Amino acid sequence: MAKFSVGGEDLGAGPSSGGRQKRRRTDLQTPAFPGPGQTSGLGAVGGEGAAINGGRVGGGAEFSSDSESEQEAEELVSEEDEEDESDDEEEEEEEEAEAEGEESGDDEEEAEEQHKRAEEQRAVPASDRSVTFTLTDSDILDCAICYEPLRSPVFQCENGHVACTSCCVKMANKCPSCLMPIGYNRCRALEKVLESVRLTCKFSTYGCKETISYHQRQEHEKSCPHVPCYCPLNCTFIGSSKQLSRHFSFEHPGSGTSFRFNASKSICLRFDTKFHVLQEEIEDVLFLLTNGMDPLGNKITISCIGPSSKGDYLYDLVARYEQSYLKLQTFTRSIQGPFKVHQLCPYLMVPKGFFNSAVTMRLEFLIRDYRTRI
């Protein structure tokens, strides 16, 4: 195919040009109206122009078509390249978004795991998060002045000596150890220790599951329902008051006297009998009638076997001999054993003349429950 130039440029030789002299392109111009005798020239020119239009101009049209195709191809290629670039950019953006999503997802998963761990930690009982340690000197948790367990607020002097509030007032805000002022600065660290210390009840082996703060230890132990009680008979059993009641019923049947609250009951007591067990039929509470020997007669009292919280039953005790009688009305005291006659307890003094020839005397007792206390 021939290669052409437009606009006065030399026409390149095609494959069939050979060694033929290149012909210069004739620019077509519109001539003036020919005069006489010039019509043939115009026709020649018109024929040449027609030849040129038929050949060269047609070739120019062919060149223009090829150029447009190439241009369109280039444009298509450039558009494809742009599309590829845009696709690559979109892929990169998608990858970045996916990476960011994965990172944010990882962050969310980590935050969720931390939240779950925090929830699990809050759900775990305090006993599972506690630390067990041995305190070799428990006196450090007691007031150095009154020796009572410390409780908030706790004050310290400039030298670090501590004291409770009441002792600071009693000592006129002067430390007894160094005479420095005390009662103005609180020992926050020791207060936090005291608040966090929890003790298991020392009667846990008898069934108590309570954990108490250090300063409540003594108060709890006095009223703990699982305080160990001794069997009043010739027995080695030790257990809580409920355990003791069951033990007495099964191991020592018929060894005591059954009664009911708010109902009078009579028994015969030998002058040398030290103890006699009284067992309430409904609530299964054990009482102990104690008979102490004295040169003037016998000291008789009734006590409740169990913790101090059960030690305030009102009872009447009457000793009769012929037409005479002696009466005592008071409250029971709680005892756990070993058992003996408590000199500080209110008792009924029964003269020896109240015992008959069989050295026995008749006693009547009535024990009231809490609801009829007076």
Secondary structure, DSSP 8 states (H G I E B T S, - for coil): ------SS------TT-TT----------------TT-HHHHHHHHHHHHHHIIIIIHHHHHHHHHHHHHHHHHHHHHHHHHHHHHHHHHHHHHHHHHHHHHHHHHHHHHHHHHHHHHHHHHHS-HHHH------S-GGGGB-TTT--B--SSEEE-TT--EEEHHHHHHTTTB-TTT--B-SSEE-HHHHHHHHH-EEE-TTGGGT---EEEGGGHHHHHHH-TT--EE-SSS---EE-HHHHHHHHHHHSTTSSEEE-TTS-EEEEEETT--EEEEEETTT--EEEEEEEEETTEEEEEEEEES-GGG---EEEEEEEETTEEEEEEEE--EE-SS----TTS--EEEEGGGS-TTSEEEEEEEE--GGG--
